[in-house]
């Protein structure tokens, strides 16, 4: 029965008082749900970004690393000098 009771907070009736509220977020560019730590959507996006992490693949004897921002790096000497090589295009992630 207590879950049906509405609490009045600052003149507005709310269904629950868990600390969530809607407010404009400059990072999201719109009205988003916030809690005591900040924007929930931004926090979830950051968690997804961290979980992706970096990926590695082997092409011959070289290791190609792909980072979450999309950049690829190779361990060959040509990549160290030119910042591009054929191995980065051959890698399949």
N, CA and C atoms as an extended XYZ file, in Angstrom:
279
Properties=species:S:1:pos:R:3:atomname:S:1:resname:S:1:resid:I:1 pbc="F F F"
N         0.819       -1.189        0.000 N   UNK     1
C         0.000        0.000        0.000 CA  UNK     1
C         0.865        1.255        0.000 C   UNK     1
N         2.045        1.170        0.596 N   UNK     2
C         2.875        2.366        0.667 CA  UNK     2
C         3.452        2.745       -0.695 C   UNK     2
N         3.545        1.780       -1.667 N   UNK     3
C         4.095        2.134       -2.960 CA  UNK     3
C         3.139        3.006       -3.772 C   UNK     3
N         1.872        3.070       -3.388 N   UNK     4
C         0.911        3.878       -4.107 CA  UNK     4
C         0.839        5.305       -3.561 C   UNK     4
N         1.471        5.554       -2.442 N   UNK     5
C         1.435        6.883       -1.853 CA  UNK     5
C         2.414        7.782       -2.597 C   UNK     5
N         1.948        8.969       -2.973 N   UNK     6
C         2.817        9.927       -3.644 CA  UNK     6
C         3.340       10.921       -2.626 C   UNK     6
N         4.595       11.296       -2.786 N   UNK     7
C         5.222       12.261       -1.897 CA  UNK     7
C         5.242       13.616       -2.580 C   UNK     7
N         5.051       14.657       -1.823 N   UNK     8
C         5.110       15.989       -2.379 CA  UNK     8
C         6.493       16.579       -2.103 C   UNK     8
N         7.173       16.959       -3.195 N   UNK     9
C         8.517       17.502       -3.068 CA  UNK     9
C         8.569       18.811       -3.847 C   UNK     9
N         8.808       19.911       -3.156 N   UNK    10
C         8.921       21.238       -3.758 CA  UNK    10
C         7.715       21.569       -4.625 C   UNK    10
N         6.548       21.233       -4.182 N   UNK    11
C         5.327       21.581       -4.887 CA  UNK    11
C         4.964       20.649       -6.018 C   UNK    11
N         5.762       19.607       -6.293 N   UNK    12
C         5.458       18.671       -7.369 CA  UNK    12
C         5.186       17.298       -6.777 C   UNK    12
N         4.197       16.649       -7.318 N   UNK    13
C         3.895       15.292       -6.876 CA  UNK    13
C         4.757       14.321       -7.670 C   UNK    13
N         5.429       13.435       -6.984 N   UNK    14
C         6.276       12.436       -7.636 CA  UNK    14
C         5.850       11.050       -7.181 C   UNK    14
N         6.064       10.047       -8.051 N   UNK    15
C         5.680        8.678       -7.728 CA  UNK    15
C         6.653        8.023       -6.758 C   UNK    15
N         7.901        8.411       -6.805 N   UNK    16
C         8.887        7.836       -5.894 CA  UNK    16
C         9.862        8.918       -5.463 C   UNK    16
N        10.595        8.654       -4.445 N   UNK    17
C        11.561        9.624       -3.947 CA  UNK    17
C        12.929        8.950       -3.861 C   UNK    17
N        13.408        8.420       -5.000 N   UNK    18
C        14.675        7.702       -5.044 CA  UNK    18
C        15.847        8.611       -5.380 C   UNK    18
N        15.594        9.866       -5.657 N   UNK    19
C        16.677       10.783       -5.972 CA  UNK    19
C        16.864       11.037       -7.452 C   UNK    19
N        16.047       10.428       -8.320 N   UNK    20
C        16.152       10.660       -9.752 CA  UNK    20
C        15.285       11.850      -10.145 C   UNK    20
N        15.798       12.674      -11.046 N   UNK    21
C        15.039       13.823      -11.522 CA  UNK    21
C        15.513       14.156      -12.932 C   UNK    21
N        14.676       14.870      -13.678 N   UNK    22
C        15.024       15.267      -15.042 CA  UNK    22
C        15.542       16.696      -15.027 C   UNK    22
N        16.647       16.911      -15.769 N   UNK    23
C        17.286       18.216      -15.821 CA  UNK    23
C        18.040       18.303      -17.143 C   UNK    23
N        18.295       19.503      -17.610 N   UNK    24
C        19.063       19.695      -18.841 CA  UNK    24
C        20.515       19.280      -18.626 C   UNK    24
N        21.077       18.554      -19.579 N   UNK    25
C        22.473       18.124      -19.517 CA  UNK    25
C        23.208       18.725      -20.710 C   UNK    25
N        24.253       19.492      -20.437 N   UNK    26
C        25.028       20.116      -21.504 CA  UNK    26
C        25.801       19.118      -22.343 C   UNK    26
N        26.219       18.011      -21.749 N   UNK    27
C        26.970       16.997      -22.492 CA  UNK    27
C        26.061       16.237      -23.453 C   UNK    27
N        24.857       15.901      -23.013 N   UNK    28
C        23.899       15.181      -23.865 CA  UNK    28
C        23.194       16.128      -24.829 C   UNK    28
N        23.027       17.382      -24.412 N   UNK    29
C        22.339       18.355      -25.258 CA  UNK    29
C        20.833       18.264      -25.161 C   UNK    29
N        20.314       17.782      -24.061 N   UNK    30
C        18.871       17.680      -23.897 CA  UNK    30
C        18.501       17.396      -22.463 C   UNK    30
N        17.214       17.176      -22.262 N   UNK    31
C        16.722       16.882      -20.926 CA  UNK    31
C        16.929       15.397      -20.656 C   UNK    31
N        17.661       15.089      -19.602 N   UNK    32
C        18.000       13.703      -19.297 CA  UNK    32
C        17.802       13.437      -17.812 C   UNK    32
N        17.724       12.167      -17.470 N   UNK    33
C        17.537       11.763      -16.083 CA  UNK    33
C        18.855       11.901      -15.316 C   UNK    33
N        18.791       12.486      -14.139 N   UNK    34
C        19.957       12.695      -13.292 CA  UNK    34
C        19.732       12.044      -11.941 C   UNK    34
N        20.816       11.680      -11.303 N   UNK    35
C        20.759       11.238       -9.907 CA  UNK    35
C        21.798       12.061       -9.146 C   UNK    35
N        22.175       11.613       -7.981 N   UNK    36
C        23.107       12.383       -7.164 CA  UNK    36
C        24.504       12.456       -7.771 C   UNK    36
N        24.854       11.518       -8.662 N   UNK    37
C        26.180       11.495       -9.279 CA  UNK    37
C        26.249       12.273      -10.572 C   UNK    37
N        25.119       12.650      -11.152 N   UNK    38
C        25.108       13.381      -12.417 CA  UNK    38
C        24.173       12.732      -13.413 C   UNK    38
N        24.444       12.976      -14.670 N   UNK    39
C        23.583       12.494      -15.753 CA  UNK    39
C        23.703       10.973      -15.878 C   UNK    39
N        22.572       10.288      -15.869 N   UNK    40
C        22.560        8.825      -15.949 CA  UNK    40
C        22.980        8.367      -17.346 C   UNK    40
N        22.521        9.067      -18.392 N   UNK    41
C        22.882        8.686      -19.756 CA  UNK    41
C        24.384        8.833      -20.005 C   UNK    41
N        24.985        9.917      -19.504 N   UNK    42
C        26.427       10.112      -19.668 CA  UNK    42
C        27.211        9.042      -18.912 C   UNK    42
N        26.730        8.681      -17.745 N   UNK    43
C        27.394        7.643      -16.956 CA  UNK    43
C        27.325        6.293      -17.666 C   UNK    43
N        26.162        5.945      -18.219 N   UNK    44
C        26.017        4.688      -18.949 CA  UNK    44
C        26.891        4.673      -20.197 C   UNK    44
N        26.995        5.810      -20.882 N   UNK    45
C        27.842        5.900      -22.066 CA  UNK    45
C        29.309        5.685      -21.702 C   UNK    45
N        29.733        6.255      -20.584 N   UNK    46
C        31.114        6.082      -20.124 CA  UNK    46
C        31.391        4.622      -19.767 C   UNK    46
N        30.437        3.945      -19.151 N   UNK    47
C        30.610        2.527      -18.816 CA  UNK    47
C        30.734        1.676      -20.074 C   UNK    47
N        29.903        1.960      -21.091 N   UNK    48
C        30.001        1.204      -22.348 CA  UNK    48
C        31.352        1.443      -23.005 C   UNK    48
N        31.848        2.683      -22.958 N   UNK    49
C        33.143        3.018      -23.544 CA  UNK    49
C        34.270        2.253      -22.855 C   UNK    49
N        34.208        2.155      -21.532 N   UNK    50
C        35.242        1.427      -20.780 CA  UNK    50
C        35.197       -0.069      -21.061 C   UNK    50
N        33.988       -0.630      -21.241 N   UNK    51
C        33.856       -2.068      -21.445 CA  UNK    51
C        34.378       -2.500      -22.806 C   UNK    51
N        34.309       -1.608      -23.790 N   UNK    52
C        34.797       -1.987      -25.115 CA  UNK    52
C        36.287       -2.273      -25.087 C   UNK    52
N        37.040       -1.397      -24.437 N   UNK    53
C        38.476       -1.617      -24.292 CA  UNK    53
C        39.201       -1.724      -25.616 C   UNK    53
N        40.452       -2.110      -25.571 N   UNK    54
C        41.221       -2.240      -26.799 CA  UNK    54
C        41.187       -3.684      -27.266 C   UNK    54
N        41.306       -3.847      -28.575 N   UNK    55
C        41.287       -5.165      -29.195 CA  UNK    55
C        42.611       -5.380      -29.908 C   UNK    55
N        43.054       -6.622      -29.959 N   UNK    56
C        44.296       -6.929      -30.650 CA  UNK    56
C        44.063       -8.020      -31.680 C   UNK    56
N        44.852       -7.966      -32.743 N   UNK    57
C        44.805       -8.989      -33.790 CA  UNK    57
C        46.230       -9.222      -34.263 C   UNK    57
N        46.474      -10.406      -34.798 N   UNK    58
C        47.798      -10.755      -35.309 CA  UNK    58
C        47.739      -10.847      -36.825 C   UNK    58
N        48.702      -10.196      -37.476 N   UNK    59
C        48.897      -10.311      -38.923 CA  UNK    59
C        50.342      -10.726      -39.112 C   UNK    59
N        50.545      -11.982      -39.449 N   UNK    60
C        51.902      -12.506      -39.558 CA  UNK    60
C        52.575      -12.474      -38.199 C   UNK    60
N        53.713      -11.814      -38.120 N   UNK    61
C        54.438      -11.723      -36.848 CA  UNK    61
C        54.176      -10.407      -36.128 C   UNK    61
N        53.289       -9.573      -36.681 N   UNK    62
C        53.026       -8.262      -36.097 CA  UNK    62
C        51.690       -8.243      -35.354 C   UNK    62
N        51.616       -7.402      -34.342 N   UNK    63
C        50.401       -7.258      -33.547 CA  UNK    63
C        49.778       -5.907      -33.838 C   UNK    63
N        48.490       -5.908      -34.190 N   UNK    64
C        47.753       -4.676      -34.454 CA  UNK    64
C        46.791       -4.466      -33.294 C   UNK    64
N        46.805       -3.259      -32.742 N   UNK    65
C        45.945       -2.914      -31.620 CA  UNK    65
C        44.937       -1.878      -32.086 C   UNK    65
N        43.651       -2.130      -31.810 N   UNK    66
C        42.590       -1.183      -32.148 CA  UNK    66
C        42.018       -0.648      -30.848 C   UNK    66
N        42.055        0.679      -30.687 N   UNK    67
C        41.564        1.330      -29.482 CA  UNK    67
C        40.096        1.731      -29.660 C   UNK    67
N        39.378        2.026      -28.577 N   UNK    68
C        37.956        2.367      -28.678 CA  UNK    68
C        37.657        3.578      -29.557 C   UNK    68
N        38.591        4.491      -29.728 N   UNK    69
C        38.344        5.653      -30.580 CA  UNK    69
C        38.504        5.327      -32.060 C   UNK    69
N        38.889        4.077      -32.406 N   UNK    70
C        38.991        3.643      -33.793 CA  UNK    70
C        40.399        3.641      -34.355 C   UNK    70
N        41.355        4.195      -33.652 N   UNK    71
C        42.733        4.234      -34.157 CA  UNK    71
C        43.379        2.863      -34.041 C   UNK    71
N        44.207        2.566      -35.042 N   UNK    72
C        44.928        1.291      -35.069 CA  UNK    72
C        46.428        1.555      -35.024 C   UNK    72
N        47.132        0.687      -34.318 N   UNK    73
C        48.584        0.787      -34.191 CA  UNK    73
C        49.193       -0.569      -34.482 C   UNK    73
N        50.358       -0.550      -35.146 N   UNK    74
C        51.052       -1.782      -35.514 CA  UNK    74
C        52.440       -1.764      -34.891 C   UNK    74
N        52.997       -2.960      -34.696 N   UNK    75
C        54.323       -3.071      -34.081 CA  UNK    75
C        55.455       -3.117      -35.106 C   UNK    75
N        55.145       -2.975      -36.391 N   UNK    76
C        56.201       -3.060      -37.410 CA  UNK    76
C        56.983       -1.744      -37.483 C   UNK    76
N        58.193       -1.819      -38.063 N   UNK    77
C        59.057       -0.643      -38.164 CA  UNK    77
C        58.470        0.413      -39.094 C   UNK    77
N        57.806       -0.018      -40.155 N   UNK    78
C        57.219        0.937      -41.105 CA  UNK    78
C        56.162        1.815      -40.448 C   UNK    78
N        55.385        1.247      -39.565 N   UNK    79
C        54.356        2.034      -38.889 CA  UNK    79
C        54.977        3.051      -37.939 C   UNK    79
N        56.078        2.683      -37.308 N   UNK    80
C        56.726        3.602      -36.370 CA  UNK    80
C        57.236        4.852      -37.071 C   UNK    80
N        57.645        4.740      -38.335 N   UNK    81
C        58.167        5.891      -39.065 CA  UNK    81
C        57.082        6.647      -39.832 C   UNK    81
N        56.169        5.910      -40.495 N   UNK    82
C        55.177        6.541      -41.364 CA  UNK    82
C        53.787        6.678      -40.742 C   UNK    82
N        53.537        6.008      -39.634 N   UNK    83
C        52.228        5.984      -38.960 CA  UNK    83
C        51.140        5.373      -39.829 C   UNK    83
N        51.552        4.552      -40.777 N   UNK    84
C        50.614        3.773      -41.581 CA  UNK    84
C        51.360        2.585      -42.169 C   UNK    84
N        50.639        1.489      -42.345 N   UNK    85
C        51.234        0.309      -42.976 CA  UNK    85
C        50.117       -0.581      -43.500 C   UNK    85
N        50.505       -1.606      -44.274 N   UNK    86
C        49.506       -2.487      -44.870 CA  UNK    86
C        48.890       -3.425      -43.824 C   UNK    86
N        49.563       -3.641      -42.730 N   UNK    87
C        49.063       -4.574      -41.714 CA  UNK    87
C        47.794       -4.061      -41.036 C   UNK    87
N        47.685       -2.744      -40.857 N   UNK    88
C        46.500       -2.202      -40.195 CA  UNK    88
C        45.253       -2.405      -41.048 C   UNK    88
N        45.402       -2.407      -42.374 N   UNK    89
C        44.263       -2.647      -43.256 CA  UNK    89
C        43.924       -4.138      -43.324 C   UNK    89
N        44.892       -5.001      -43.136 N   UNK    90
C        44.668       -6.434      -43.214 CA  UNK    90
C        44.041       -7.018      -41.948 C   UNK    90
N        44.158       -6.334      -40.865 N   UNK    91
C        43.683       -6.875      -39.580 CA  UNK    91
C        42.158       -6.958      -39.562 C   UNK    91
N        41.661       -8.071      -39.034 N   UNK    92
C        40.226       -8.283      -38.894 CA  UNK    92
C        39.921       -8.412      -37.404 C   UNK    92
N        39.039       -7.537      -36.890 N   UNK    93
C        38.680       -7.549      -35.477 CA  UNK    93
C        37.293       -8.109      -35.295 C   UNK    93
